[in-house]
Amino acid sequence: MSFIAAIEALFNQPPIPFKPEQQSLKGWAMYCLRDRGFKVIYAQNADFAVEERDAGKVYFNVAEVSTKLDETSLDKTTGWIVYDRAANCITVVAPQP
C-alpha cells in the first residue's frame, strides 16, 4: 500500500469524527495521523509534514470546501487533505513531483 493510499484509508475511517464546532480541521487531521502512528512534524511552508520512513517528508495543507473540489486551484507542490462540508467526506490529494 502506498503512503498516500494509507492516509486515504485512515481518513475513510478516522479514529474520531470531524466536528467543526469543536476542533479545527488541521488539529483534527494531525490528531488522526498521530493516533494511527504517523510522524507529524512542523512545516514552515505548509500546515504540517508527515515523515515517511524511507522517502523523507510529505508536506500537507488542509482546506474546507462547501462545493465540489476543484483540484486545479490547489498548489500541486504539497499534498492536500480537503474536507467537503456538503458531502461530509475527506479527499486526500497527493503532491505532484
Wavefront OBJ file of the C-alpha trace (Angstrom):
o trace
v 0.000 0.000 0.000
v 1.398 3.384 -0.948
v 1.896 6.147 1.581
v -0.897 8.342 0.160
v -3.249 5.336 -0.056
v -2.598 4.618 3.631
v -3.514 8.208 4.510
v -6.679 7.991 2.372
v -7.671 4.772 4.156
v -7.127 6.473 7.510
v -9.484 9.333 6.643
v -12.107 6.934 5.244
v -12.356 5.501 8.775
v -10.917 8.124 11.159
v -10.434 7.346 14.860
v -12.844 10.191 15.745
v -15.312 12.045 13.510
v -14.556 15.620 12.452
v -16.738 18.110 14.331
v -16.055 21.638 13.010
v -17.736 23.228 16.016
v -15.280 21.515 18.398
v -11.917 21.480 16.601
v -10.018 22.870 13.642
v -9.574 20.736 10.550
v -5.789 20.998 10.856
v -5.809 19.894 14.504
v -8.181 17.025 13.778
v -6.126 15.804 10.796
v -2.907 15.930 12.817
v -4.553 14.043 15.697
v -5.882 11.325 13.366
v -2.486 10.838 11.742
v -0.633 10.686 15.062
v -3.237 8.313 16.517
v -2.507 5.843 13.714
v 1.260 6.040 14.153
v 2.256 8.597 11.528
v 5.033 11.007 12.488
v 3.584 14.512 12.040
v 6.100 17.352 12.216
v 6.245 21.129 11.857
v 6.485 22.571 8.349
v 7.294 26.169 7.545
v 5.641 26.348 4.100
v 2.677 24.020 4.713
v 0.241 23.229 7.509
v 2.350 20.222 8.563
v 4.545 17.451 7.196
v 4.302 13.699 7.582
v 7.581 11.820 7.694
v 7.894 8.631 5.693
v 10.351 6.017 6.859
v 12.206 5.735 3.557
v 11.302 8.730 1.412
v 11.589 11.766 3.674
v 8.777 14.243 4.289
v 5.484 14.819 2.513
v 4.058 18.292 3.074
v 0.316 18.761 3.526
v -2.148 21.621 3.637
v -5.731 21.282 4.822
v -8.820 23.003 3.454
v -12.584 23.013 3.833
v -14.828 23.371 0.812
v -18.578 23.741 0.664
v -18.861 22.818 -3.019
v -17.283 20.180 -5.278
v -13.482 20.188 -5.050
v -11.721 21.905 -7.938
v -8.259 20.332 -7.855
v -6.901 22.811 -10.393
v -6.975 25.556 -7.765
v -4.755 23.611 -5.319
v -0.997 24.131 -5.022
v 0.471 20.965 -6.565
v 3.751 21.121 -4.615
v 2.073 19.929 -1.405
v -0.442 17.248 -0.620
v -3.925 18.294 0.431
v -6.433 16.977 2.936
v -9.742 18.502 1.899
v -12.982 18.301 3.876
v -16.106 18.585 1.729
v -18.701 20.058 4.046
v -21.654 19.283 1.739
v -20.780 15.597 1.293
v -19.194 15.230 4.771
v -16.158 13.414 3.350
v -12.387 13.806 3.195
v -10.363 13.812 -0.029
v -6.597 13.300 0.020
v -4.738 14.798 -2.941
v -1.152 13.646 -3.488
v 1.577 16.204 -4.252
v 2.861 16.287 -7.819
v 6.628 15.847 -8.274
l 1 2 3 4 5 6 7 8 9 10 11 12 13 14 15 16 17 18 19 20 21 22 23 24 25 26 27 28 29 30 31 32 33 34 35 36 37 38 39 40 41 42 43 44 45 46 47 48 49 50 51 52 53 54 55 56 57 58 59 60 61 62 63 64 65 66 67 68 69 70 71 72 73 74 75 76 77 78 79 80 81 82 83 84 85 86 87 88 89 90 91 92 93 94 95 96 97
